[in-house]
Amino acid sequence: MYLIIVEYDYELKLISFPLALGITLNNPPETKLEGWRIAKTGLPVWMLGLGADRLRADMSRLLALLFHQGVLDEQFLQLQQLQDESSPNFVSEVVNIYFHESEKLLRNLRNLLMDKEFWDYKKMGIHLNQFMGSSSSIGAKRVRSVCVAFRAASEQNNRAGCLRALELLEHEYCYLKNKLHELFQLEQQRAMAAGVRYPMQN
């Protein structure tokens, strides 16, 4: 009887297993022993394929929550359908471009509103239209809805309303970014877990 150290749920646990096998988590070497092969990944070591199934379930639960909350809409699912083996990181790459552009737009909007001599609501509307379009393209439903309200305030030259909308927009954007980063981290770990080979039954 031997002890295998496995990183699971972000903490170390000891699991008994009747096979002579040692695993070093910090820098796991590629090891062959009695039909086992441990890949050098730098990610958690998942045993017997249970990790991949659990991570897939965690991803499904997180997506269901984001749809239930109205954070995402069906456009995000359509984006996922464009991802395949030839472009396994398609969704995360598109979303990261969205994050990069969105942060520039948020800075521009804040700079416009912080200017005491500001009168150019038309320019603000242009930034908001860009934000609405890019948010729609990835299925960021709640962010887009705030942009719509923000634009309405700008069309009325309502500075106080614009400031409130900006604060809400930054909040919704940060929530979306954190949750999608969590989703992509789960997807990365699931893909690595699914790639580990386990012993075949004779």
C-alpha positions in Angstrom: 0.0 0.0 0.0 1.4 3.4 -1.0 0.4 7.0 -0.6 -0.1 9.2 -3.6 -0.2 12.9 -3.2 -2.9 14.5 -5.4 -3.8 18.1 -5.7 -7.5 18.3 -5.5 -9.9 21.2 -4.9 -6.8 23.5 -4.4 -5.5 21.6 -1.3 -3.3 18.6 -0.9 -4.9 15.3 0.2 -3.4 11.8 0.6 -5.0 9.0 -1.2 -4.1 5.4 -0.6 -3.6 3.2 -3.7 -2.1 -0.3 -4.0 0.5 0.6 -6.6 4.1 1.7 -6.2 4.0 5.2 -7.7 5.4 8.5 -6.5 4.3 11.9 -7.9 6.1 15.2 -7.4 3.5 17.9 -7.9 5.8 20.9 -8.2 7.7 19.5 -11.2 6.3 16.1 -12.1 8.6 14.1 -14.3 7.2 11.8 -17.0 7.1 8.5 -15.3 6.2 5.0 -16.7 5.4 2.3 -14.1 3.2 -0.8 -14.6 1.1 0.8 -17.4 0.9 4.2 -15.8 2.0 7.4 -17.4 2.0 10.7 -15.6 2.2 13.8 -17.9 4.4 16.7 -17.0 1.8 19.5 -17.0 2.3 21.9 -14.1 -1.5 21.6 -13.5 -3.2 19.5 -10.8 -2.8 15.7 -11.2 -6.2 14.1 -11.6 -6.6 10.4 -11.0 -8.7 7.8 -12.9 -10.4 10.4 -15.2 -12.7 11.6 -12.4 -11.2 15.1 -12.5 -12.2 15.7 -16.1 -15.8 14.6 -15.4 -16.0 16.8 -12.4 -14.5 19.8 -14.1 -16.9 19.4 -17.0 -19.8 19.4 -14.5 -18.4 22.5 -12.8 -18.2 24.2 -16.2 -21.8 23.3 -16.9 -23.0 24.6 -13.5 -21.1 27.9 -13.9 -22.5 28.4 -17.4 -26.0 27.6 -16.2 -25.6 30.2 -13.4 -24.4 32.9 -15.8 -27.4 32.3 -18.1 -29.8 32.3 -15.1 -28.4 35.6 -13.9 -28.7 37.1 -17.4 -25.0 37.7 -17.6 -24.7 35.7 -20.9 -27.1 34.9 -23.7 -27.3 32.4 -26.6 -24.7 34.4 -28.6 -22.0 33.0 -26.2 -23.2 29.4 -27.1 -22.9 30.2 -30.8 -19.4 31.4 -30.2 -18.6 28.1 -28.4 -19.9 26.2 -31.5 -17.2 27.8 -33.6 -14.5 26.3 -31.5 -13.1 23.0 -32.7 -9.9 20.9 -32.6 -8.2 23.2 -35.1 -8.8 26.2 -32.9 -9.2 24.9 -29.3 -8.7 28.3 -27.8 -11.0 30.2 -30.1 -13.5 31.4 -27.5 -10.9 32.5 -24.9 -8.9 34.4 -27.6 -12.0 36.2 -28.9 -13.1 37.1 -25.3 -9.6 38.3 -24.4 -9.7 40.7 -27.3 -13.0 41.9 -26.1 -11.6 42.5 -22.6 -8.6 44.4 -24.0 -10.9 46.7 -26.1 -13.5 47.1 -23.4 -10.9 48.3 -20.9 -9.8 51.0 -23.4 -13.4 52.0 -23.9 -14.0 52.2 -20.1 -11.0 54.4 -19.7 -12.2 56.7 -22.5 -15.7 57.0 -20.9 -14.3 57.8 -17.5 -11.9 60.4 -18.9 -14.7 62.1 -20.7 -16.9 62.2 -17.6 -14.1 63.4 -15.3 -13.4 66.4 -17.6 -15.2 69.4 -15.9 -15.4 71.1 -19.3 -17.0 68.0 -20.9 -19.8 68.7 -23.3 -19.2 66.0 -26.0 -22.0 63.6 -25.3 -21.8 62.6 -29.0 -18.3 61.2 -28.6 -19.5 59.3 -25.5 -22.3 57.8 -27.6 -19.8 56.6 -30.1 -17.8 54.7 -27.4 -21.0 53.2 -26.0 -22.1 52.0 -29.5 -18.7 50.2 -29.8 -19.1 48.7 -26.4 -22.7 47.6 -27.1 -21.6 45.9 -30.4 -18.6 44.1 -29.0 -20.7 42.9 -25.9 -23.4 41.6 -28.2 -20.9 39.7 -30.3 -19.8 37.6 -27.3 -23.2 37.3 -25.6 -22.4 39.7 -22.7 -26.1 40.4 -22.1 -26.0 42.4 -18.9 -23.1 44.5 -20.0 -24.9 45.4 -23.2 -28.1 46.3 -21.2 -26.1 48.7 -19.1 -24.6 50.3 -22.2 -28.1 50.9 -23.6 -29.2 52.7 -20.4 -25.9 54.6 -20.4 -26.4 55.8 -24.0 -29.9 56.9 -23.1 -28.5 59.1 -20.3 -25.9 60.5 -22.6 -28.5 61.4 -25.3 -30.3 63.4 -22.6 -27.1 65.1 -21.6 -27.7 63.7 -18.1 -24.2 63.9 -16.5 -25.4 62.4 -13.1 -27.1 59.6 -14.9 -24.0 58.9 -17.0 -21.8 58.7 -13.8 -24.2 56.3 -12.2 -24.3 54.2 -15.4 -20.5 54.2 -15.6 -20.2 52.9 -12.1 -22.7 50.1 -12.9 -21.0 49.3 -16.2 -17.6 48.9 -14.5 -19.2 46.6 -11.9 -20.9 44.4 -14.5 -17.8 44.3 -16.7 -15.6 43.2 -13.7 -18.1 40.5 -12.7 -18.3 39.2 -16.3 -14.5 39.2 -16.6 -13.9 37.3 -13.4 -16.5 34.7 -14.2 -15.3 34.0 -17.7 -11.7 33.8 -16.5 -13.0 31.2 -14.0 -14.7 29.3 -16.8 -11.6 29.3 -19.0 -9.5 28.1 -16.1 -11.8 25.2 -15.6 -11.7 24.4 -19.4 -7.9 24.4 -19.4 -7.8 22.1 -16.4 -10.4 19.8 -17.9 -8.5 19.6 -21.2 -5.3 18.7 -19.4 -7.1 16.2 -17.2 -8.7 14.5 -20.2 -5.2 14.2 -21.8 -3.7 12.1 -19.0 -3.6 8.4 -19.9 -4.6 5.8 -17.3 -3.9 2.1 -16.9 -5.8 -0.3 -19.2 -7.6 -3.3 -17.7 -6.3 -6.6 -18.9 
